[in-house]
């Protein structure tokens, strides 16, 4: 399964990502592989932590979850203590 989300950043930065997945997972940021973890596990929050480079403006994050058997799922959040990031399922021109 795939998850596509768009993240708007007011400037270029590195964001800290927290991810949970039910089985293996890969994350691409603007087409470049940012994280890959091949394993079999049940999902819970914040199982993986990694940095994601963001450009100023809209950024595309694509997440692939590999389903070994049974159910599958993914949780993804970006640390944003100053609440500057915006999230959307389609990029906006605003």
C-alpha positions in Angstrom: 0.0 0.0 0.0 1.1 3.6 -0.6 0.5 6.8 1.3 1.1 10.2 -0.5 1.1 13.4 1.5 2.3 16.9 0.8 4.1 19.0 3.4 4.6 22.7 3.0 7.7 24.2 4.7 8.3 28.0 4.8 12.0 27.3 4.3 14.5 24.5 3.6 15.1 22.4 6.7 15.5 18.9 8.0 12.4 17.5 9.7 12.5 14.7 12.3 10.1 12.0 11.2 8.4 9.4 13.5 6.9 6.4 11.8 5.2 3.2 12.8 4.4 0.4 10.3 2.9 -3.0 10.1 5.5 -4.6 8.2 8.4 -3.2 6.1 8.4 0.4 5.0 10.1 2.9 2.6 9.8 6.6 2.5 10.7 8.9 -0.3 11.0 12.7 0.1 10.6 14.6 -3.3 11.6 11.4 -5.1 14.7 10.6 -3.0 14.7 7.6 -0.7 14.8 9.0 2.9 14.1 5.8 4.9 13.9 2.0 4.4 13.3 -0.7 7.0 12.7 -4.3 5.9 11.1 -6.2 8.7 8.0 -8.0 10.0 6.3 -6.4 12.9 3.0 -5.2 14.3 2.4 -1.4 14.1 2.8 1.0 17.0 3.6 4.7 17.1 7.2 6.0 16.6 8.9 2.7 15.9 11.3 4.4 13.5 12.8 7.8 13.8 14.8 9.5 10.9 15.4 12.8 9.3 13.7 14.0 6.1 15.1 16.9 4.0 12.4 19.4 3.1 12.7 22.2 0.5 11.0 25.6 0.8 7.4 25.2 -0.5 5.5 22.0 -1.1 7.3 18.7 -0.6 6.0 15.2 -1.6 6.3 12.4 0.8 5.5 8.9 -0.5 5.4 6.0 1.9 5.2 2.3 0.8 4.2 -0.4 3.3 4.9 -4.0 2.5 2.3 -6.5 3.7 3.8 -9.8 4.8 0.5 -11.3 6.0 -2.6 -10.2 7.8 -3.3 -6.5 8.1 -1.0 -3.6 7.4 -0.8 0.0 8.3 1.4 3.1 8.7 1.6 6.1 11.0 3.8 9.1 10.1 4.3 12.4 11.7 6.9 15.1 11.5 8.1 16.9 14.6 7.1 20.6 14.2 7.5 22.3 17.6 6.9 25.8 16.0 3.9 24.6 14.1 5.2 26.0 10.8 4.5 23.0 8.6 1.2 22.5 6.6 -0.1 19.2 5.5 -2.4 18.3 2.6 -3.3 15.4 0.3 -2.8 17.6 -2.7 -0.4 20.6 -3.0 -2.0 24.0 -2.8 -0.8 27.2 -4.5 -1.3 29.6 -1.6 
